[in-house]
Amino acid sequence: MSTSSTPAFPLESPANRRTSRWLWTLFFLGSIAAIGLFFIPAFIIRPFSHQAPHPLLVAMALRQRAPLGTLIASLACIVLAFALWRTASRWGKALVVLTLVLVVFSAVMARQNYFEWMFHPIAGAQFLAQSGSKLDPKEMILAVRFGNDARAYPISQMAYHHILNDVVAGVPIAVTY
């Protein structure tokens, strides 16, 4: 009877652990880049929140670079995920899959005009007589008058939608704020 001194499962060497740590670090840096390129502009550019000039410039610069940046980061994350998959535990694999879902979601959303979803135009404006209006007397409005036809658009609604197509006295107009 012969006994073997080699274990059934080889132990991970220090070099393999260092390589694995580097792969995980690169994977998470790539995923943070991809996710950040989508979420940072979406977080900064929101309706009804204060938007300072410098953060808006940063958000617009990121938004402009997001399609290419998320593509590169996503491809890098996918390659790294394949390399990590062999050595990852069950929880590690779940983390890789969850992270890849967020990365791919960010890459897809970086190519969408989600600002149009947030600031969508009003499709069909409905108007009330001044006597039937429930606006606060101090509420600011945009007013348009052509001949005897007049319209008033509440700033609170225009600030959210930013644009409204209407017809006043037979003239098509685009109201914007």
N, C-alpha and C positions, 0 to 999 in steps of 0.2 A: 504494500500500500504506500502510495506516494502522496505526500501533502505538498501543496503549492503555497508559496509565500506571497504570490501576487493576489491582490483582492479581486473579487468578481467584478467590481466596478472601479475603473481607474479614478484615482483622486485628481481633482483639478489642480494643476500646477500653478505656481504664482504667476508665471508668464501668461497663462490662459486667463487667470482672474484679471490681470491688468488689461489684457486685450478686451475682455468682456466689459470691464468698466468703461473703457474708451468707447466701445460700440454703444453702450447705453447712454453715455454722455452725449455723443454725437447724435444719437437718435432723438434724445430729448431736446437738444439745441435746435435740430431741424424742425421738430414738431412745434416748439415754441415760436420759431420764426414763421412757420406757415400759419399757425393759429393767430399769432399776433398781427400779421399782415391783414387779416380779415377783421378781427375783433377790435383792434385799436381804433381804426377809422369809424367803425360802426358804433363804438362806445362814445367817441368824441362828438361825432356829428349826429345829434339827436334833436328831435323837435322839443321845444319848450325848455331847453336847458341853456345855461349861460355858456357861450362859446367865445373864448378869448382868441385873438388873432394868431398868436404863435402856435397853440395846439391845433388850430384849424389848418395852418400851413403844414404842420407835421402830418396831420391826418390825411390831407389831400395828397401830399407827397407819397405817403405809404399806400394810399388808395390807387395812385397812378402806377406804382411798382408792384402791386399785389398780384396781378395775373402771372407775370413771369416769376416773381419771387416764390409764390405758393407752388407753382409747377416744379421749380427746381428743388425746393424743400420737400415736397411730396415725393418726388422720385428718389431723393436721397433717403428719406424715411422708409420707403418701401424696400429699397436695397438693404438698408440696415436691419429692417425687420426680418428679412429672410436670413441674414447672418445671425441675428439674435435668437431666432426661433428654435434652433437645434439645442441650445444650452439653457433656454428659459424654462423656469418652473411653470406650473399650471397658472399661478397668479401672474407670473411674468408674461405669459402668453396672453392672458386676459388683458393686462395693461397695454401690451403691444397692439392688440386688436382695437381696444377702446381709443387709444391714441391715434391709430390710423384712421378710424372713423372720423374723429375730429379734424384730422389733417385733410382728409379727402373732402369733408364738408366745407372746410375753409377754402380749399382750392376751387371748389365749384362756386361757392358764394362770392369769391373774389372776382368772378367773371359775370356776376349778375348786377343789375342796377337796383340794388335793394333800397337806395335812397328814393327811388320812384315809388316803392311800396310804402315807405314811411310818409312821403310828402305827395301822395297821389292827388291828382286834380279832382275837383268836385265834378261829377258827371252831369248831373242835372240839378241846377239850383232851383230851390223853391222859395217863393217870396210871399210875404205877408204884408198886409196894410200896416201902416205905422201904428194904428190903434190896436191891432192884434199882436204886435210884437211884444216879446217878453224880455227884451234887452234892457239892461240897466241903463238908466238915463245918462250915466257918465261913461258908458262904453264908447270907445272910439270906433269910427266906421270909415270906410272908403265910399265916396259918393260919386256917381256918374249921372250926368243929365244930358240928353240929346232932345232938343225940342221940349215937348210936354212929358216925355217919358223919363223917369228917374229911377235909379236903383241905389241901394245902400248895402254894403257888404261889411259885416262885422270883422274887425281886425283879429279878434280871437280865433275866428274860423280861418281867415286868410293866412294867419301866421302858421297854422298847421299845414294847410294844403298848398299855399303859395301861389296857386293859379286857378282861375275859374274862367271858363268860356261862357259867354252870355250874348244875348242879342238885345240891344237897347234901341228903340225906335227904328227897328228894322236893320240896324247896323251891327254886324258881328264884332264883338270886342273880346279881348283877353285881359282880364283883371288880374293883376299880380301884386304881391306885397312881399 
